[in-house]
């Protein structure tokens, strides 16, 4: 499944309209709006499904899928992640996929700090959760001034001098 990226999850169905309500994982609405089809993982079997229509209502996004309109048909999509091929993702500068950051080694002035274990979505911004050498967790807000460089391809992150106050070196 590494060649796919989850861009949304189905949160509810609007059966009378045959629509699936989505919670998007990115503020970049184009990731969903420019798709002709999506992929869904059904118990390890990834299926390609054609999009009939994408509807935006009051800041929410809904999908209407080709050949799925009855309530019982739509129920199978509830709580399923909407996937698209990773090569279809268009990222702006200084934008990263969470899956590309997890597992990255983190350094401060060439000193190994730990490994990114998770990226948390909290109200103000994302937070990088780093497992330190001593097994303690370090949390750093994903604010670009705290990062000197991020090489998501090679999974290496260097913290900037501004991040120094966020942790002690012990």
N, C-alpha and C positions, 0 to 999 in steps of 0.2 A: 504494500500500500504506500510505500515511500514515493512512488511516482505521482501520487495524488495529494492534494491539499484540501483540507476542510475549510470552506469559506462561510458556511452558515449551518444552522440546525433548524429543523422543522419544529416549531413550538406548539402549533395548533392547526386545526383545519376549519375552513369555512365551507362546510359541505354543500350548502345551497348554491354557492358560486363555483364549487369544485376547486377551491384554492387552498394552498398550503401556506401558512404564515411562517415567515423566517425570522430568525435572529441572526444578523450578520456578524461575522467575527472581525470585520475590518470596517473602518470608516470609508474606505474606497469602494463606493457603490458600483463602480464600473466593473469590478470583479464578477458581479452577478449579472449586471445589466447587459454585458456584451456576450453572454453565453447563448448558444443555440441548443445546447444539451448539457446535462449534468450526469454525475455518476453517484450511485448510492451503494454502500456496502451492505449486503444482506447476508449476514453470517459468513463472512469471508469470500463471498461471491459478489464481485463488483459489476453492477449493471449500468449500462448507458441508457439514459431516459431523455427523450426529446422534450424540450420546453415548448409549450404551445403559446404561453403568454407570461409576461412579467408585469405585475401591477404594483404601483406605489400608491398607498393611501395613508394620509396623515403621518408620514414619516416611517411607516411600516412597509415591508416588502412581502409580496405574495407571489407564488408560482402556480401556474396552471400547467399541468403536464399532459402531453398528448396521450390519449387512450386511458386516462384515469380521471373519472369524474364522480363516481358514486362514493358515498361516505365510507362504506366498508373497504373499498379499494384504497381510499386515501388514508385510512387508519394505519396501514402498514408503513407509512412514511413518518408517522409521529415519532419525535425524538431522534430521527435519523439525521446524520450529518450530510450536508450537500458537498460533494467533492468535485473538483475539477483537476485536470492534469497540471502538474507543477509547472510544466513549460508554458502554460497559458497565463500564469500569474505575471502581471506587470507591476513591478515595484518602483516606487519613486526613490530618489536618492535618500540615503539614510533611513530606509525602511527595510525591515527584515521580517522573514517568516519566523514565527516562534519555534517551529520544528528545526530550523537551521541554527538557532541559538542554543538549544538544549544540547548538552554534551560538550559545549565549547570550554576550552581551558582558559582560565582568567589569570592575567598577570598584572602586577603593578611594579613598574621600573624593573622589568625582567625577572622579578621574583614571582614564583608560582603562588597564587592565592587559593585556587580551587577550581571546581568544575560547575558549570551551569546545570542545575538539576531541574529547574522549572522556570517558567515566566508566568507571573500572576497578573491577572487583569483586575486591578483595584480602581476605585472611583476616579482618582486624580490622574493616574497613568499606569503603565505597566511597571512591574517590579521584577528584577532579575534575582532569582534565588540561587545562591552559590553555596555548594557544599565545600567547606574548607578542609584543609589537610587534617585538622584535629577533629573532623566530623561535625563541627558546629556549622550552623547555617548563617550566611551573610546575605542581607537583603539590600539591593541597590536600586533606587528608582531608575527606570529606563529614560533618563534625561541625557541627551547627547553630550552635554558638558562634562559628564562623569566618565566618558569613554574617549580615550585617545584614538583608538582604532578598533574596528570590528571586521574581522575576516571570517564571514559566515561559511565560506566555501571550505576553508581549512580549519574552521572551528577554533579560532584563537581570538581572544579579546584582551586588549590592553586598557586598563583603567587610567584615567587622566589624574593629574595632580589635584584637581578639584574634588575627586572622590576620596581623598585621603582621610577626611574627617568622618567618613562613614564607617570606618572600621579601625580596630587597633591591630597591631601586627602580631599579637600573641595568639 
